[in-house]
Amino acid sequence: MAKTQTHTAPEIQTATVRVNSWQNLRRVQILPDQVGLQVTVPRCSHCVTCQSRVRQFESTLGRKPDALHQWKYLDDGAQWLFLPRRNEQNPLETLRQTLEIRIERY
């Protein structure tokens, strides 16, 4: 009889944050090896304001060719930006330094 292996999903921590002077709060997902920032508002990712936020980060990351990143649309319909992180570094600090933003827990 074959043994079945059980795989557990990585633990995801979430936090609500304020970014720069953006009107709407955003969420952050913290995983063991990466941190994700909700860049657009759910169901609003194609508005002018949300798209300007995406372009802002694309421009910032374009000046940092060594900054690995991945864009994702999650189930909530929002566009997220994920960055790798080292376990010893504060995930919000990873976002601050890489994306050149002000970010604080709400």
BELZI-V558507 format. One record per backbone hydrogen bond with DSSP energy under -1.0 kcal/mol. NH is the residue of the N-H (numbers start at 1). CO is the residue of the C=O. If there is no record, write none. Layout:
nh | co
NH | CO
NH | CO
This chain:
nh | co
13 | 30
15 | 28
17 | 26
18 | 104
20 | 102
22 | 19
26 | 17
28 | 15
29 | 36
30 | 13
31 | 34
35 | 83
36 | 29
37 | 81
38 | 27
39 | 79
40 | 79
44 | 41
47 | 44
51 | 47
52 | 48
53 | 49
54 | 50
55 | 51
56 | 52
57 | 53
58 | 54
59 | 55
60 | 56
61 | 57
62 | 58
63 | 59
64 | 61
67 | 64
68 | 66
70 | 82
72 | 80
74 | 78
77 | 74
80 | 72
81 | 37
82 | 70
83 | 35
85 | 33
89 | 86
94 | 90
95 | 91
96 | 92
97 | 93
98 | 94
99 | 95
100 | 96
104 | 18
106 | 16
